[in-house]
């Protein structure tokens, strides 16, 4: 099962945000700022502003729970994510593994 450090997870998230389409940016924004939602239409008008706000939040630092919430939004699919406190790693079970476990 894959595992990644918090630092690497933030790097991967940052890279995805930088290449995201406006509709995806709206989803990322709404995950990070649920009390200040935006729409895909608003993000389409000024994707750089939405991306900048999202990236600024990521650069300020994400807590583990924020990474665990944001990961499946950025990487849609069926995941089971968890953080191993001892190893300081984020683990996930991929779609094929979940399907096998649910059989």
TADA-V53670 format. One record per residue. PHI is phi in whole degrees, 0 to 359 (999 if undefined). OMEGA is omega in whole degrees, -180 to 180 (999 if undefined). Layout:
phi: {PHI PHI}
omega: {OMEGA OMEGA}
This chain:
phi: {999 294 215 211 284 300 301 293 300 295 298 293 299 301 299 292 298 296 250 286 281 302 291 290 301 298 295 297 302 292 290 279 231 297 275 229 295 234 244 298 296 294 294 294 293 213 298 296 293 294 299 299 295 295 297 298 294 296 292 294 120 255 282 304 296 291 296 296 283 281 308 290 286 284 242 299 149 266 231 246 249 203 248 267 301 294 270 57 228 267 246 212 254 281 310 297 291 295 303 294 292 274 291}
omega: {-176 177 -177 177 178 -179 -180 178 179 177 -180 178 180 180 -180 179 -178 -179 -176 173 -176 -179 175 178 178 178 179 178 -176 175 -178 -177 -176 -180 179 -173 174 178 177 179 178 179 179 -180 -179 -177 -180 179 180 179 179 179 180 180 179 178 179 -179 176 179 177 173 -180 -178 177 177 -179 177 -176 -175 -179 174 -180 -179 -176 -179 179 -180 162 -179 173 -178 177 -178 -177 -177 -179 -179 172 180 173 175 -176 -175 -178 180 179 180 179 -180 -177 -179 999}
